[in-house]
Amino acid sequence: MQRMANVRRTGNRSCALVALLLLTLPTAASAQLAAQETLLDHLAGDWVMTGTIEGDEVVHDVDADWVLAGHYLRFHDLSRERDERGDRAYEATVFIGRDAGRDRFVCLWLDVTGGEGLASGVLGYATPVADTIPFVFDLGEYAIHNTFVYQRAEDTWEWTIVNVRGEERSEFAHVTLERRFDAVPGNWSTEQREILDAVARLSATTAPGGGGADDYAAMLTEDFSRWTIGTDTFDRKQTWIEGIRGWFADGWRVSDRQADVLEITVEGSTAFSRRIVSETYVGPDGEISPPARAALAEVWRRDGEGWRLQRVTVHPIQE
């Protein structure tokens, strides 16, 4: 999301914020940042980002997790908006670590606005103040103030980007991060949590603010099929997605979803999940449907893009 005022999707203007490799390597004895109970602990998780960038309303998905033995917080920023080719309009991978010698955070930012992120020499630095992480990226002629403020009462983040050139300041972005879904309780393995994350991403596509049919389709394999027990028809991918597209166009969304995860089994590049799901739906005029409850048996396949849903069997549960 680190597009600056002189960097937009056209790619014609110079890249304003690209970050690069940290120049000093941590020693083997350096403490894990994840174990130091810093403000970054509250940034870990899965978020929906809404607000304005260059005056345009945006919706992004931001997923943050601890990586590399807990020394870095990595987050992946992915816009739901797509360009004319159907690709995501914006994508970034960001690493936040610690500059222990100066007791501050350091940030590496790589995104699609240019390919010079590992050669430009630009890093962001921030000394936390209370619940604020005020990163500054100094580009010489101007600086980018990229500030995260944690709102404890709401468990949300406010994020602003301001370009500073001398005494002149211009706001480039002002967005809010809200948690996309609650963590599923349980002692899940890393691979099982990957399936839980895939389920959550799939579910988010049909929620208010979700990406709709195209984002839903991206979570399915090409040979996807769906069968509801008691019927004699299978929904293939195209048929099911067109149904969702029409449902979305009519103004319907999932207003509430509750799920009990009964089992997740991962066998190589195949995974199996069993869940009981209860959903209610909100219509274009605000009407709320009665809850619908069903047992789901799902088959997932892993490819180069992650886990995708291949098969789902639905057993409606009558209350």
Phi and psi restraints in degrees (value plus and minus 20) as a CYANA .aco file:
   2 GLN   PHI    -108.7   -68.7
   2 GLN   PSI      16.7    56.7
   3 ARG   PHI     -94.0   -54.0
   3 ARG   PSI     113.7   153.7
   4 MET   PHI    -120.8   -80.8
   4 MET   PSI     156.2   196.2
   5 ALA   PHI     -82.0   -42.0
   5 ALA   PSI     -46.0    -6.0
   6 ASN   PHI    -122.8   -82.8
   6 ASN   PSI      -1.9    38.1
   7 VAL   PHI    -150.5  -110.5
   7 VAL   PSI      98.5   138.5
   8 ARG   PHI    -155.3  -115.3
   8 ARG   PSI    -192.8  -152.8
   9 ARG   PHI     -88.6   -48.6
   9 ARG   PSI     -37.2     2.8
  10 THR   PHI     -82.4   -42.4
  10 THR   PSI     -49.9    -9.9
  11 GLY   PHI      57.6    97.6
  11 GLY   PSI     -20.0    20.0
  12 ASN   PHI    -100.5   -60.5
  12 ASN   PSI     -48.3    -8.3
  13 ARG   PHI    -110.0   -70.0
  13 ARG   PSI     136.4   176.4
  14 SER   PHI     -84.2   -44.2
  14 SER   PSI     130.9   170.9
  15 CYS   PHI     -91.3   -51.3
  15 CYS   PSI     104.8   144.8
  16 ALA   PHI    -111.3   -71.3
  16 ALA   PSI     -54.7   -14.7
  17 LEU   PHI    -158.1  -118.1
  17 LEU   PSI      86.6   126.6
  18 VAL   PHI    -149.1  -109.1
  18 VAL   PSI     120.9   160.9
  19 ALA   PHI    -130.7   -90.7
  19 ALA   PSI     157.6   197.6
  20 LEU   PHI    -168.6  -128.6
  20 LEU   PSI    -195.8  -155.8
  21 LEU   PHI     -81.4   -41.4
  21 LEU   PSI     112.9   152.9
  22 LEU   PHI     -82.8   -42.8
  22 LEU   PSI     114.5   154.5
  23 LEU   PHI    -103.5   -63.5
  23 LEU   PSI     -40.2    -0.2
  24 THR   PHI    -133.4   -93.4
  24 THR   PSI     110.4   150.4
  25 LEU   PHI    -107.5   -67.5
  25 LEU   PSI     120.1   160.1
  26 PRO   PHI     -89.1   -49.1
  26 PRO   PSI     128.5   168.5
  27 THR   PHI     -96.2   -56.2
  27 THR   PSI     141.6   181.6
  28 ALA   PHI     -81.7   -41.7
  28 ALA   PSI     -45.2    -5.2
  29 ALA   PHI    -110.7   -70.7
  29 ALA   PSI     -22.7    17.3
  30 SER   PHI     -85.2   -45.2
  30 SER   PSI     120.8   160.8
  31 ALA   PHI     -92.9   -52.9
  31 ALA   PSI     126.5   166.5
  32 GLN   PHI     -85.9   -45.9
  32 GLN   PSI     109.9   149.9
  33 LEU   PHI     -82.2   -42.2
  33 LEU   PSI     -55.1   -15.1
  34 ALA   PHI     -84.1   -44.1
  34 ALA   PSI     -41.3    -1.3
  35 ALA   PHI    -116.4   -76.4
  35 ALA   PSI     -16.2    23.8
  36 GLN   PHI    -118.2   -78.2
  36 GLN   PSI     -15.1    24.9
  37 GLU   PHI      32.7    72.7
  37 GLU   PSI      37.5    77.5
  38 THR   PHI    -117.7   -77.7
  38 THR   PSI     156.4   196.4
  39 LEU   PHI     -82.1   -42.1
  39 LEU   PSI     -43.3    -3.3
  40 LEU   PHI     -84.2   -44.2
  40 LEU   PSI     -43.2    -3.2
  41 ASP   PHI     -76.4   -36.4
  41 ASP   PSI     -52.8   -12.8
  42 HIS   PHI     -99.8   -59.8
  42 HIS   PSI     -32.7     7.3
  43 LEU   PHI    -108.7   -68.7
  43 LEU   PSI     -41.5    -1.5
  44 ALA   PHI     -82.9   -42.9
  44 ALA   PSI     116.4   156.4
  45 GLY   PHI     118.3   158.3
  45 GLY   PSI    -187.5  -147.5
  46 ASP   PHI    -139.6   -99.6
  46 ASP   PSI     108.5   148.5
  47 TRP   PHI    -151.1  -111.1
  47 TRP   PSI     133.7   173.7
  48 VAL   PHI    -127.9   -87.9
  48 VAL   PSI     107.0   147.0
  49 MET   PHI    -125.7   -85.7
  49 MET   PSI     104.3   144.3
  50 THR   PHI    -151.2  -111.2
  50 THR   PSI     133.5   173.5
  51 GLY   PHI     127.9   167.9
  51 GLY   PSI    -167.8  -127.8
  52 THR   PHI    -146.6  -106.6
  52 THR   PSI     121.3   161.3
  53 ILE   PHI    -148.4  -108.4
  53 ILE   PSI     100.5   140.5
  54 GLU   PHI      32.9    72.9
  54 GLU   PSI      13.6    53.6
  55 GLY   PHI      65.7   105.7
  55 GLY   PSI     -27.5    12.5
  56 ASP   PHI    -113.6   -73.6
  56 ASP   PSI     117.1   157.1
  57 GLU   PHI     -90.6   -50.6
  57 GLU   PSI     114.9   154.9
  58 VAL   PHI    -154.3  -114.3
  58 VAL   PSI     137.3   177.3
  59 VAL   PHI    -155.4  -115.4
  59 VAL   PSI     102.0   142.0
  60 HIS   PHI    -143.9  -103.9
  60 HIS   PSI     138.0   178.0
  61 ASP   PHI    -125.3   -85.3
  61 ASP   PSI     111.6   151.6
  62 VAL   PHI    -146.5  -106.5
  62 VAL   PSI     101.4   141.4
  63 ASP   PHI    -137.8   -97.8
  63 ASP   PSI     103.1   143.1
  64 ALA   PHI    -142.6  -102.6
  64 ALA   PSI     114.8   154.8
  65 ASP   PHI    -171.8  -131.8
  65 ASP   PSI     140.1   180.1
  66 TRP   PHI    -101.8   -61.8
  66 TRP   PSI     114.8   154.8
  67 VAL   PHI    -155.4  -115.4
  67 VAL   PSI     150.5   190.5
  68 LEU   PHI      31.9    71.9
  68 LEU   PSI      42.0    82.0
  69 ALA   PHI      40.9    80.9
  69 ALA   PSI       4.7    44.7
  70 GLY   PHI      60.7   100.7
  70 GLY   PSI      -8.7    31.3
  71 HIS   PHI    -101.6   -61.6
  71 HIS   PSI     -40.5    -0.5
  72 TYR   PHI    -154.9  -114.9
  72 TYR   PSI     123.4   163.4
  73 LEU   PHI    -115.5   -75.5
  73 LEU   PSI     102.3   142.3
  74 ARG   PHI    -129.5   -89.5
  74 ARG   PSI     113.8   153.8
  75 PHE   PHI    -150.2  -110.2
  75 PHE   PSI     128.0   168.0
  76 HIS   PHI    -132.8   -92.8
  76 HIS   PSI      98.7   138.7
  77 ASP   PHI    -126.7   -86.7
  77 ASP   PSI     100.0   140.0
  78 LEU   PHI    -153.3  -113.3
  78 LEU   PSI      99.5   139.5
  79 SER   PHI     -95.6   -55.6
  79 SER   PSI     127.0   167.0
  80 ARG   PHI    -101.6   -61.6
  80 ARG   PSI     -41.1    -1.1
  81 GLU   PHI     -88.3   -48.3
  81 GLU   PSI     124.1   164.1
  82 ARG   PHI    -141.0  -101.0
  82 ARG   PSI     134.1   174.1
  83 ASP   PHI    -107.2   -67.2
  83 ASP   PSI    -194.0  -154.0
  84 GLU   PHI     -86.8   -46.8
  84 GLU   PSI     -37.5     2.5
  85 ARG   PHI    -109.8   -69.8
  85 ARG   PSI     -24.4    15.6
  86 GLY   PHI      70.3   110.3
  86 GLY   PSI     -18.4    21.6
  87 ASP   PHI    -103.9   -63.9
  87 ASP   PSI     140.1   180.1
  88 ARG   PHI     -79.1   -39.1
  88 ARG   PSI     115.3   155.3
  89 ALA   PHI     -89.1   -49.1
  89 ALA   PSI     -46.6    -6.6
  90 TYR   PHI    -169.4  -129.4
  90 TYR   PSI     123.9   163.9
  91 GLU   PHI    -172.9  -132.9
  91 GLU   PSI     118.9   158.9
  92 ALA   PHI    -164.0  -124.0
  92 ALA   PSI     127.5   167.5
  93 THR   PHI    -139.4   -99.4
  93 THR   PSI     106.2   146.2
  94 VAL   PHI    -145.7  -105.7
  94 VAL   PSI     117.3   157.3
  95 PHE   PHI    -139.4   -99.4
  95 PHE   PSI     113.0   153.0
  96 ILE   PHI    -140.2  -100.2
  96 ILE   PSI     104.5   144.5
  97 GLY   PHI    -146.9  -106.9
  97 GLY   PSI    -184.0  -144.0
  98 ARG   PHI    -143.0  -103.0
  98 ARG   PSI     113.0   153.0
  99 ASP   PHI    -114.3   -74.3
  99 ASP   PSI      68.0   108.0
 100 ALA   PHI     -82.5   -42.5
 100 ALA   PSI     -53.4   -13.4
 101 GLY   PHI     -82.6   -42.6
 101 GLY   PSI     -50.2   -10.2
 102 ARG   PHI    -134.8   -94.8
 102 ARG   PSI     -12.5    27.5
 103 ASP   PHI      31.7    71.7
 103 ASP   PSI      37.3    77.3
 104 ARG   PHI    -166.4  -126.4
 104 ARG   PSI     144.3   184.3
 105 PHE   PHI    -108.0   -68.0
 105 PHE   PSI     131.3   171.3
 106 VAL   PHI    -149.5  -109.5
 106 VAL   PSI     122.1   162.1
 107 CYS   PHI    -147.2  -107.2
 107 CYS   PSI     110.7   150.7
 108 LEU   PHI    -127.7   -87.7
 108 LEU   PSI     107.2   147.2
 109 TRP   PHI    -147.4  -107.4
 109 TRP   PSI      98.0   138.0
 110 LEU   PHI    -140.5  -100.5
 110 LEU   PSI     110.3   150.3
 111 ASP   PHI    -166.9  -126.9
 111 ASP   PSI    -196.1  -156.1
 112 VAL   PHI    -105.6   -65.6
 112 VAL   PSI     -16.9    23.1
 113 THR   PHI     -97.3   -57.3
 113 THR   PSI     -29.7    10.3
 114 GLY   PHI     159.0   199.0
 114 GLY   PSI     145.8   185.8
 115 GLY   PHI    -126.2   -86.2
 115 GLY   PSI      -1.3    38.7
 116 GLU   PHI    -121.1   -81.1
 116 GLU   PSI      -4.5    35.5
 117 GLY   PHI     -80.4   -40.4
 117 GLY   PSI     -48.1    -8.1
 118 LEU   PHI    -118.1   -78.1
 118 LEU   PSI     -11.1    28.9
 119 ALA   PHI    -148.4  -108.4
 119 ALA   PSI     -30.4     9.6
 120 SER   PHI    -100.2   -60.2
 120 SER   PSI     -42.1    -2.1
 121 GLY   PHI      60.3   100.3
 121 GLY   PSI      -4.2    35.8
 122 VAL   PHI    -122.0   -82.0
 122 VAL   PSI     104.6   144.6
 123 LEU   PHI    -148.4  -108.4
 123 LEU   PSI     134.9   174.9
 124 GLY   PHI    -123.9   -83.9
 124 GLY   PSI     123.1   163.1
 125 TYR   PHI    -147.3  -107.3
 125 TYR   PSI     124.4   164.4
 126 ALA   PHI    -168.4  -128.4
 126 ALA   PSI     111.1   151.1
 127 THR   PHI    -121.0   -81.0
 127 THR   PSI      92.4   132.4
 128 PRO   PHI     -79.9   -39.9
 128 PRO   PSI     121.6   161.6
 129 VAL   PHI    -149.0  -109.0
 129 VAL   PSI      90.4   130.4
 130 ALA   PHI      34.0    74.0
 130 ALA   PSI    -138.5   -98.5
 131 ASP   PHI    -122.4   -82.4
 131 ASP   PSI       6.0    46.0
 132 THR   PHI    -140.1  -100.1
 132 THR   PSI     115.7   155.7
 133 ILE   PHI    -137.7   -97.7
 133 ILE   PSI      78.8   118.8
 134 PRO   PHI    -116.9   -76.9
 134 PRO   PSI      61.4   101.4
 135 PHE   PHI     -87.9   -47.9
 135 PHE   PSI     119.9   159.9
 136 VAL   PHI    -146.0  -106.0
 136 VAL   PSI     105.1   145.1
 137 PHE   PHI    -126.5   -86.5
 137 PHE   PSI      92.2   132.2
 138 ASP   PHI    -113.7   -73.7
 138 ASP   PSI      91.6   131.6
 139 LEU   PHI    -122.3   -82.3
 139 LEU   PSI      -5.4    34.6
 140 GLY   PHI      69.5   109.5
 140 GLY   PSI     -99.1   -59.1
 141 GLU   PHI     -90.1   -50.1
 141 GLU   PSI     -46.4    -6.4
 142 TYR   PHI    -174.6  -134.6
 142 TYR   PSI     150.6   190.6
 143 ALA   PHI    -148.6  -108.6
 143 ALA   PSI     134.4   174.4
 144 ILE   PHI    -134.9   -94.9
 144 ILE   PSI      99.9   139.9
 145 HIS   PHI    -118.4   -78.4
 145 HIS   PSI      89.5   129.5
 146 ASN   PHI    -132.6   -92.6
 146 ASN   PSI      80.4   120.4
 147 THR   PHI    -134.9   -94.9
 147 THR   PSI     107.8   147.8
 148 PHE   PHI    -128.1   -88.1
 148 PHE   PSI     109.0   149.0
 149 VAL   PHI    -143.9  -103.9
 149 VAL   PSI     101.6   141.6
 150 TYR   PHI    -106.6   -66.6
 150 TYR   PSI     105.0   145.0
 151 GLN   PHI    -117.5   -77.5
 151 GLN   PSI      77.2   117.2
 152 ARG   PHI     -83.0   -43.0
 152 ARG   PSI     -60.4   -20.4
 153 ALA   PHI     -81.6   -41.6
 153 ALA   PSI     -54.8   -14.8
 154 GLU   PHI    -120.9   -80.9
 154 GLU   PSI     -27.8    12.2
 155 ASP   PHI      34.1    74.1
 155 ASP   PSI      28.6    68.6
 156 THR   PHI    -149.3  -109.3
 156 THR   PSI     149.1   189.1
 157 TRP   PHI    -142.4  -102.4
 157 TRP   PSI     117.8   157.8
 158 GLU   PHI    -124.0   -84.0
 158 GLU   PSI     112.5   152.5
 159 TRP   PHI    -151.2  -111.2
 159 TRP   PSI     102.5   142.5
 160 THR   PHI    -145.2  -105.2
 160 THR   PSI     127.7   167.7
 161 ILE   PHI    -144.9  -104.9
 161 ILE   PSI     102.3   142.3
 162 VAL   PHI    -146.0  -106.0
 162 VAL   PSI     109.7   149.7
 163 ASN   PHI    -109.9   -69.9
 163 ASN   PSI     111.6   151.6
 164 VAL   PHI    -143.1  -103.1
 164 VAL   PSI     100.3   140.3
 165 ARG   PHI    -149.2  -109.2
 165 ARG   PSI      81.0   121.0
 166 GLY   PHI      45.3    85.3
 166 GLY   PSI    -145.2  -105.2
 167 GLU   PHI    -108.7   -68.7
 167 GLU   PSI     -26.1    13.9
 168 GLU   PHI    -106.8   -66.8
 168 GLU   PSI     110.3   150.3
 169 ARG   PHI    -146.5  -106.5
 169 ARG   PSI     114.5   154.5
 170 SER   PHI    -157.5  -117.5
 170 SER   PSI     108.4   148.4
 171 GLU   PHI     -98.3   -58.3
 171 GLU   PSI     106.4   146.4
 172 PHE   PHI    -116.4   -76.4
 172 PHE   PSI     -57.1   -17.1
 173 ALA   PHI    -169.0  -129.0
 173 ALA   PSI     127.1   167.1
 174 HIS   PHI    -167.2  -127.2
 174 HIS   PSI      88.5   128.5
 175 VAL   PHI    -155.1  -115.1
 175 VAL   PSI     146.1   186.1
 176 THR   PHI    -145.8  -105.8
 176 THR   PSI     118.1   158.1
 177 LEU   PHI    -124.5   -84.5
 177 LEU   PSI     103.8   143.8
 178 GLU   PHI    -143.0  -103.0
 178 GLU   PSI     121.8   161.8
 179 ARG   PHI     -81.3   -41.3
 179 ARG   PSI     114.0   154.0
 180 ARG   PHI     -95.7   -55.7
 180 ARG   PSI     -55.9   -15.9
 181 PHE   PHI    -181.2  -141.2
 181 PHE   PSI     136.4   176.4
 182 ASP   PHI     -96.4   -56.4
 182 ASP   PSI     125.9   165.9
 183 ALA   PHI     -84.0   -44.0
 183 ALA   PSI     119.8   159.8
 184 VAL   PHI    -100.4   -60.4
 184 VAL   PSI     101.4   141.4
 185 PRO   PHI     -86.9   -46.9
 185 PRO   PSI     132.9   172.9
 186 GLY   PHI     114.9   154.9
 186 GLY   PSI     139.9   179.9
 187 ASN   PHI    -110.8   -70.8
 187 ASN   PSI      52.3    92.3
 188 TRP   PHI    -108.1   -68.1
 188 TRP   PSI     124.9   164.9
 189 SER   PHI     -94.5   -54.5
 189 SER   PSI     150.6   190.6
 190 THR   PHI     -79.0   -39.0
 190 THR   PSI     -64.2   -24.2
 191 GLU   PHI     -87.1   -47.1
 191 GLU   PSI     -58.2   -18.2
 192 GLN   PHI     -85.1   -45.1
 192 GLN   PSI     -57.8   -17.8
 193 ARG   PHI     -87.3   -47.3
 193 ARG   PSI     -48.3    -8.3
 194 GLU   PHI     -81.7   -41.7
 194 GLU   PSI     -59.0   -19.0
 195 ILE   PHI     -87.8   -47.8
 195 ILE   PSI     -62.4   -22.4
 196 LEU   PHI     -79.6   -39.6
 196 LEU   PSI     -59.7   -19.7
 197 ASP   PHI     -85.5   -45.5
 197 ASP   PSI     -60.0   -20.0
 198 ALA   PHI     -84.6   -44.6
 198 ALA   PSI     -61.2   -21.2
 199 VAL   PHI     -79.9   -39.9
 199 VAL   PSI     -64.0   -24.0
 200 ALA   PHI     -85.6   -45.6
 200 ALA   PSI     -60.8   -20.8
 201 ARG   PHI     -84.6   -44.6
 201 ARG   PSI     -60.7   -20.7
 202 LEU   PHI     -82.5   -42.5
 202 LEU   PSI     -65.1   -25.1
 203 SER   PHI     -83.4   -43.4
 203 SER   PSI     -56.9   -16.9
 204 ALA   PHI     -84.8   -44.8
 204 ALA   PSI     -43.5    -3.5
 205 THR   PHI     -86.6   -46.6
 205 THR   PSI     -46.6    -6.6
 206 THR   PHI    -126.0   -86.0
 206 THR   PSI     -14.5    25.5
 207 ALA   PHI    -105.2   -65.2
 207 ALA   PSI     145.4   185.4
 208 PRO   PHI     -74.1   -34.1
 208 PRO   PSI     109.8   149.8
 209 GLY   PHI      65.2   105.2
 209 GLY   PSI     -23.0    17.0
 210 GLY   PHI     -92.1   -52.1
 210 GLY   PSI     144.7   184.7
 211 GLY   PHI     -98.6   -58.6
 211 GLY   PSI     -30.3     9.7
 212 GLY   PHI      60.4   100.4
 212 GLY   PSI    -173.1  -133.1
 213 ALA   PHI     -81.3   -41.3
 213 ALA   PSI     -61.6   -21.6
 214 ASP   PHI     -85.5   -45.5
 214 ASP   PSI     -63.2   -23.2
 215 ASP   PHI     -87.9   -47.9
 215 ASP   PSI     -55.9   -15.9
 216 TYR   PHI     -82.8   -42.8
 216 TYR   PSI     -65.4   -25.4
 217 ALA   PHI     -80.8   -40.8
 217 ALA   PSI     -54.6   -14.6
 218 ALA   PHI     -85.9   -45.9
 218 ALA   PSI     -37.5     2.5
 219 MET   PHI    -112.9   -72.9
 219 MET   PSI     -18.2    21.8
 220 LEU   PHI    -131.1   -91.1
 220 LEU   PSI     127.0   167.0
 221 THR   PHI     -93.6   -53.6
 221 THR   PSI     142.7   182.7
 222 GLU   PHI     -86.2   -46.2
 222 GLU   PSI     -48.5    -8.5
 223 ASP   PHI    -117.5   -77.5
 223 ASP   PSI       4.2    44.2
 224 PHE   PHI     -76.4   -36.4
 224 PHE   PSI     123.3   163.3
 225 SER   PHI    -166.5  -126.5
 225 SER   PSI     132.8   172.8
 226 ARG   PHI    -154.7  -114.7
 226 ARG   PSI     108.5   148.5
 227 TRP   PHI    -146.8  -106.8
 227 TRP   PSI     110.8   150.8
 228 THR   PHI    -120.1   -80.1
 228 THR   PSI     100.6   140.6
 229 ILE   PHI     -77.7   -37.7
 229 ILE   PSI     114.4   154.4
 230 GLY   PHI      82.0   122.0
 230 GLY   PSI     -29.6    10.4
 231 THR   PHI    -132.0   -92.0
 231 THR   PSI     145.9   185.9
 232 ASP   PHI    -133.3   -93.3
 232 ASP   PSI       1.3    41.3
 233 THR   PHI    -146.3  -106.3
 233 THR   PSI     130.3   170.3
 234 PHE   PHI    -129.6   -89.6
 234 PHE   PSI     116.2   156.2
 235 ASP   PHI    -110.9   -70.9
 235 ASP   PSI      97.5   137.5
 236 ARG   PHI    -104.3   -64.3
 236 ARG   PSI     153.6   193.6
 237 LYS   PHI     -76.5   -36.5
 237 LYS   PSI     -72.6   -32.6
 238 GLN   PHI     -81.3   -41.3
 238 GLN   PSI     -63.5   -23.5
 239 THR   PHI     -83.8   -43.8
 239 THR   PSI     -64.3   -24.3
 240 TRP   PHI     -86.4   -46.4
 240 TRP   PSI     -62.1   -22.1
 241 ILE   PHI     -86.8   -46.8
 241 ILE   PSI     -59.4   -19.4
 242 GLU   PHI     -85.2   -45.2
 242 GLU   PSI     -53.8   -13.8
 243 GLY   PHI     -84.2   -44.2
 243 GLY   PSI     -63.2   -23.2
 244 ILE   PHI     -84.4   -44.4
 244 ILE   PSI     -59.4   -19.4
 245 ARG   PHI     -81.5   -41.5
 245 ARG   PSI     -63.0   -23.0
 246 GLY   PHI     -87.5   -47.5
 246 GLY   PSI     -60.1   -20.1
 247 TRP   PHI     -81.0   -41.0
 247 TRP   PSI     -62.6   -22.6
 248 PHE   PHI     -85.7   -45.7
 248 PHE   PSI     -64.6   -24.6
 249 ALA   PHI     -82.5   -42.5
 249 ALA   PSI     -49.3    -9.3
 250 ASP   PHI     -98.2   -58.2
 250 ASP   PSI     -24.0    16.0
 251 GLY   PHI      76.0   116.0
 251 GLY   PSI      -8.9    31.1
 252 TRP   PHI    -110.2   -70.2
 252 TRP   PSI     126.8   166.8
 253 ARG   PHI    -164.4  -124.4
 253 ARG   PSI     141.3   181.3
 254 VAL   PHI     -98.4   -58.4
 254 VAL   PSI      99.5   139.5
 255 SER   PHI    -111.3   -71.3
 255 SER   PSI     -47.8    -7.8
 256 ASP   PHI    -173.1  -133.1
 256 ASP   PSI     118.4   158.4
 257 ARG   PHI    -159.6  -119.6
 257 ARG   PSI     106.0   146.0
 258 GLN   PHI    -140.9  -100.9
 258 GLN   PSI     116.0   156.0
 259 ALA   PHI    -159.0  -119.0
 259 ALA   PSI     118.7   158.7
 260 ASP   PHI    -129.3   -89.3
 260 ASP   PSI      97.1   137.1
 261 VAL   PHI    -108.2   -68.2
 261 VAL   PSI      95.2   135.2
 262 LEU   PHI    -107.8   -67.8
 262 LEU   PSI     -57.6   -17.6
 263 GLU   PHI    -182.1  -142.1
 263 GLU   PSI     121.8   161.8
 264 ILE   PHI    -155.8  -115.8
 264 ILE   PSI     104.4   144.4
 265 THR   PHI    -142.3  -102.3
 265 THR   PSI     108.2   148.2
 266 VAL   PHI    -135.3   -95.3
 266 VAL   PSI     104.4   144.4
 267 GLU   PHI    -148.8  -108.8
 267 GLU   PSI      72.2   112.2
 268 GLY   PHI      45.5    85.5
 268 GLY   PSI    -140.9  -100.9
 269 SER   PHI    -115.1   -75.1
 269 SER   PSI      -6.9    33.1
 270 THR   PHI    -144.0  -104.0
 270 THR   PSI     121.2   161.2
 271 ALA   PHI    -157.4  -117.4
 271 ALA   PSI     132.1   172.1
 272 PHE   PHI    -147.7  -107.7
 272 PHE   PSI     112.7   152.7
 273 SER   PHI    -150.5  -110.5
 273 SER   PSI     126.2   166.2
 274 ARG   PHI    -147.4  -107.4
 274 ARG   PSI     106.4   146.4
 275 ARG   PHI    -159.7  -119.7
 275 ARG   PSI     134.7   174.7
 276 ILE   PHI    -133.9   -93.9
 276 ILE   PSI     103.6   143.6
 277 VAL   PHI    -142.6  -102.6
 277 VAL   PSI     116.8   156.8
 278 SER   PHI    -142.6  -102.6
 278 SER   PSI     108.6   148.6
 279 GLU   PHI    -152.0  -112.0
 279 GLU   PSI     126.5   166.5
 280 THR   PHI    -142.1  -102.1
 280 THR   PSI     138.3   178.3
 281 TYR   PHI    -148.6  -108.6
 281 TYR   PSI     124.9   164.9
 282 VAL   PHI    -132.2   -92.2
 282 VAL   PSI     113.0   153.0
 283 GLY   PHI    -112.8   -72.8
 283 GLY   PSI    -199.2  -159.2
 284 PRO   PHI     -84.2   -44.2
 284 PRO   PSI     -44.8    -4.8
 285 ASP   PHI    -122.0   -82.0
 285 ASP   PSI      -6.6    33.4
 286 GLY   PHI      67.4   107.4
 286 GLY   PSI     -17.9    22.1
 287 GLU   PHI     -89.6   -49.6
 287 GLU   PSI     122.9   162.9
 288 ILE   PHI    -128.7   -88.7
 288 ILE   PSI     109.4   149.4
 289 SER   PHI     -98.4   -58.4
 289 SER   PSI     139.9   179.9
 290 PRO   PHI     -83.2   -43.2
 290 PRO   PSI     133.4   173.4
 291 PRO   PHI     -85.7   -45.7
 291 PRO   PSI     123.8   163.8
 292 ALA   PHI    -135.9   -95.9
 292 ALA   PSI     113.3   153.3
 293 ARG   PHI    -145.5  -105.5
 293 ARG   PSI     119.0   159.0
 294 ALA   PHI    -174.5  -134.5
 294 ALA   PSI     133.8   173.8
 295 ALA   PHI    -116.1   -76.1
 295 ALA   PSI     113.6   153.6
 296 LEU   PHI    -138.8   -98.8
 296 LEU   PSI     114.6   154.6
 297 ALA   PHI    -136.9   -96.9
 297 ALA   PSI     100.0   140.0
 298 GLU   PHI    -143.4  -103.4
 298 GLU   PSI     128.0   168.0
 299 VAL   PHI    -139.3   -99.3
 299 VAL   PSI     109.5   149.5
 300 TRP   PHI    -137.1   -97.1
 300 TRP   PSI     126.2   166.2
 301 ARG   PHI    -143.1  -103.1
 301 ARG   PSI     120.1   160.1
 302 ARG   PHI    -122.3   -82.3
 302 ARG   PSI     111.5   151.5
 303 ASP   PHI    -150.8  -110.8
 303 ASP   PSI    -185.5  -145.5
 304 GLY   PHI     -83.5   -43.5
 304 GLY   PSI     -38.2     1.8
 305 GLU   PHI    -118.7   -78.7
 305 GLU   PSI     -18.8    21.2
 306 GLY   PHI      93.6   133.6
 306 GLY   PSI    -180.4  -140.4
 307 TRP   PHI    -106.2   -66.2
 307 TRP   PSI     116.6   156.6
 308 ARG   PHI    -150.6  -110.6
 308 ARG   PSI     128.8   168.8
 309 LEU   PHI    -100.8   -60.8
 309 LEU   PSI     107.1   147.1
 310 GLN   PHI    -125.9   -85.9
 310 GLN   PSI     -62.5   -22.5
 311 ARG   PHI    -158.3  -118.3
 311 ARG   PSI     123.9   163.9
 312 VAL   PHI    -163.2  -123.2
 312 VAL   PSI     109.8   149.8
 313 THR   PHI    -130.1   -90.1
 313 THR   PSI     108.9   148.9
 314 VAL   PHI    -133.4   -93.4
 314 VAL   PSI     106.6   146.6
 315 HIS   PHI    -137.8   -97.8
 315 HIS   PSI      79.7   119.7
 316 PRO   PHI     -79.1   -39.1
 316 PRO   PSI     121.5   161.5
 317 ILE   PHI    -132.8   -92.8
 317 ILE   PSI      98.4   138.4
 318 GLN   PHI    -105.6   -65.6
 318 GLN   PSI     106.4   146.4
